[in-house]
Amino acid sequence: MPQTTHYRTCHLCEAMCGVEITVEDGAIKTIKGDKKDPLSQGHICPKAMGMKDIHEDPDRLKKPLKRTKDGWEEISWEAAYEEVVTNLRQIQEKYGQNAVGIYKGNPNVHNLGGQLYGANFSRAIKTKNNFSATSVDQLPHHLASLFMFGHYLLTPIPDIDHTDYMLIMGANPMVSNGSLMTVPGFGQRLRALQQRGGKAVVIDPRKTETANKASEHFFIRPGTDAVFLLALLNVLYAENLADLGKLADLVTNAELIPNMVQTYTPEIAANITGMSTEDIRQIARDFAQAKTAVAYGRMGLSTQAFGGVCQWLINVINIVTGNFDQPGGALFTTPAIDVVTLLGFVGATGNLGRWKSRVRGLPEFSGELPVAALAEEILTEGEGQIKAMVTIAGNPVLSTPNGKQLDEAFGGLEFMVAIDIYLNETTRHANIILPPATGIESEHYDLIFHSFAVRNTAKFSQRVFDPEPDAKHDWEIMRDLANLLKGEPDNPKEQKNLFRRLSPEAILDLAIRRGRYGTKFNKEKGLNLQKLRANPHGVDLGPLQSSLPNRLFTKGKKIQLVPDLFVKDLARLNATYLSQEGQTNGDFNLYLIGRRHLRSNNSWMHNSYRLIKGGNRCTMQMNPQDAETHQLADGQQVKVSSRVGSIELPVEITEIMMPGVVSIPHGWGHDHKDIRLKEAQANPGVSINDLTDELLIDELSGNAAFSGVPVKVEVL
């Protein structure tokens, strides 16, 4: 067969890197960066080869599986559907609608069909027990956006390509390629910032790969970021550096900020955060005096006890320094398919607390409960107990707090179905596994991440390979099951709902045409799917632009600068730090944080031999001072314990760690029985989530607090 070349977006992380894939004799020969892609401009990371490995993985499931007393057996799609629908119906008839729980993993947001059909599938199950990876990730961002800007997906994006000063907290975009800041080629953009005389400053308990390239790096104690941010605001107002500029008429209650931050002087903050008063003051001054500046806080800020307050304060700092809705600051995107506007049109701008979890009373957010409550909702008997689970492209046993408890909970379910391509640590508990076609066997368009990108672009990806004859895409699986659960005909032409009669490509074309760049507004030059197909490298739609006040979804089109729920949560912050300065946790005298690696993506890419090869990456990093205190040598095996459990792994002694803090990567722990992950099982590591605590959460949002878990380390 002749060699063919295909241009796609890599769908394995948020960066949306353009790739050039060559295929020969039915197999991928090379994967390179697409230099003509307007967003990534040729940048590529090692994960791109994971597309080849996943597609060719002998462990990848291709036909439905049923668990029997003798093991797993392949069955037909019709038989699998019947098993699923019959069991879910029986359980809901016996125990009630909420006896079925749903968990959606991270890959769902990288999947066009999953994004378009997932909500309809969830509605067909009619349960309030919906969970996802959102509540172990970015939920505090959504909370801040909802209460400040009126829409939970209206997320301000750092304009890195035009800023003069970038403050980065709890983020490592050199490794992550950006998160809620889709930024392929971050390293090149960072160098460009510095070459034009700008400055990048990283605040992190670990001197990360990003910190190594930044202009400055400062250690901070895990979980104290909100105190640091309040101190920055204190300096800004004490030294008359705050200036709303053009935002003065678009902001409410700005006059409340000075009094709100008065207590948090640099002296108070230094004692709590471990930073110096001089550094805190200088950072505030440099930020305010830069021509343009932007503060960006990500995973490390969201996954802590004050995640909601942190994300609110990041926005406040950008706003009160006049660096919001202007080039070089924080701006909203205007993508070709504007999910924010589409959801706003139907009133789906976000909600908080319409119902609460049964056991602990944690709040619902936009139809989902915090996943930190999932295990207890299965294990705690009584009315409303979860008896069955549906998981979609997720591995919460490795990805959510107190994974051992969740593993136990899944083992006691009456029924479980998983839509997944792997028999992994979570899906091993399923009765039925429904494996969809893989990413490069599907057309692709990033519905979500164009809304978070540092530049407005649009790109449609054709499939590289046709799926096998009997294969089904995940959108087909969800559509079919939804129709069966609702008792609707499976012939699309007989269905009344227009949406369910259209393919993902037809829906995509309609959305592009009706978008701001579409043919609805410019018949000759406007975009449609046909034009995107004709431009396989993608279409450049320009840099981020000012969009206020029209972009806001608040009443009166004004930014709500001081929402009550965040102000009230400051009382909890005060009680934690101002009344208990120097607090200790007994024997648990070290703070645990996670870390990412360029060749991993959470828990699901460890079965790629190209990405897993090399030395052991699952180590506990520790500062030499702490190693000396514990009488440890580099490479020595240690036992790390928390309230919920313990793990054993080698110590890696390094100056990049702040004293008093240890770091373990997440996503590992592939030592469970009955899984089919040959490469991962050969390099299992241990799971940090056997240490993280389901009781440690951000009380505002219910988001898991992974950062700063108290632990102790012992010599083995």
Secondary structure, DSSP 8 states (H G I E B T S, - for coil): ---EEEEEE--SSTT--EEEEEEETTEEEEEEE-TT-TTTTT---GGGGHHHHHHH-TTS--S-EEEETTEEEE--HHHHHHHHHHHHHHHHHHH-GGGEEEEE-GGGGG-HHHHHHHHHHHHHHT-S-EEEGGGGTTHHHHHHHHHHHS-TT---EE-TTT-SEEEEES--HHHHS-SSSB-TTHHHHHHHHHHTT-EEEEE-SB--HHHHHSSEEE---TT-HHHHHHHHHHHHHHTT----GGGGGGEE-GGGHHHHHTT--HHHHHHHHS--HHHHHHHHHHHHHSSS-EEEE-HHHHSSTTHHHHHHHHHHHHHHTT-BSSTTSEE----SS-HHHHHHHTT-S--EEEEE-TTT--EEETTB--GGGHHHHHHS-STT---EEEEES--HHHHSSSHHHHHHHHHT-SEEEEE-SS--TTGGG-SEEE----GGGS-B--TTGGGGBSEEEE--B--SS---TT---HHHHHHHHHHHHHT--S-GGG-S-SGGGS-HHHHHHHHHHHSTTBTTT-TTT-B-HHHHHH-TT-EEEEE----TTTT--SGGG-EESS-HHHHHHHHHHHHHHTSSTT---TT--EEEE----TT--TTS-TT-HHHH-SS----EEE-HHHHHHTT--TT-EEEEE-SS-EEEEEEEE-TTB-TTEEE--SS-----TT---HHHHHS----GGGTS-TT-B-TTT--B--TTEEEEEEE-
